[in-house]
């Protein structure tokens, strides 16, 4: 007997008055669920995602060779990205880049150049639905679907070894990267300026409002990171004005070994690669060197 049949059978055993009350209660619960879903959709569009459509730059401005990429999301929408081939120093590793909630991939060109110059890895960066040239409208479920589609695209590229893919997530992208890491474990996971959950962030932003019931379970990285068994590096600016460093520390404590945390004394939220200086880049290089030691010739 299924749940619906069980509920119906239980209702028939009640008195008429109790039946009306129970039915009203069920209706109220279902109605609240619908309202919560609607409110979260509005919250996403107004306070979570800040996409822009126009691409303001491309990797050629940083003298990088790159390939324009179009691939389909799980629901059939066309997504846009760039694939930047690595150098021998990259050891055949590919970074799947999950960016933050604002702008589009064109706003990451400077950092793309810096990472490519220092680490030599292949880089695949793409826009979620509703960002840049990617079709559709952004949503939490959509970002997860888009990340899966991006990984699927990489799996069929001949120069990409599926066993040598690192997920690199920034801010909101860290939550997307974590969700993907649980589903499809990477070689390693790098999280820059991550938050523990939207619920935690909402409570910090609106401490006197009952926002927890609306945001509970949304981008819940804190519940996902204990499920990740691969090496994790978390990097966070001590001056982060958007996502307090305590959020990154909270995730670090919940993560499994092997794990590393790098604090950046001079960096805020959006300038870790520049204001982080040697602390930022040394952490990246040490982490990648450690992963290289885990790569066997057959991988």
ABEGO torsion letter per residue (X at the ends): XBAAAAAAAAAAABBAAAAAAAAAAAAAAAAAAAAAAAAAAAAAAAAABBBBABBABBAAAAGBBBBBBBBBBAAGBBBBBBBBBBBAAAGGBBBBBBBBABEBAAAAAAAAAAAAAAAGBBBBBBBBBGBEABBEBBBAAAAAAAAAAAAAAAAABAABBAAABBBBBBEAAAAAAAAAAAABBBABBBBBGBBABAAAAAAAABAABBAAAAABGBGBAAAAAAABABBBBBBBBAABAABBAAAAAAAAAABBOBBBBBBBAABBAAAAAAAAEAAAAAAAAAAAAAAAAABBAAX
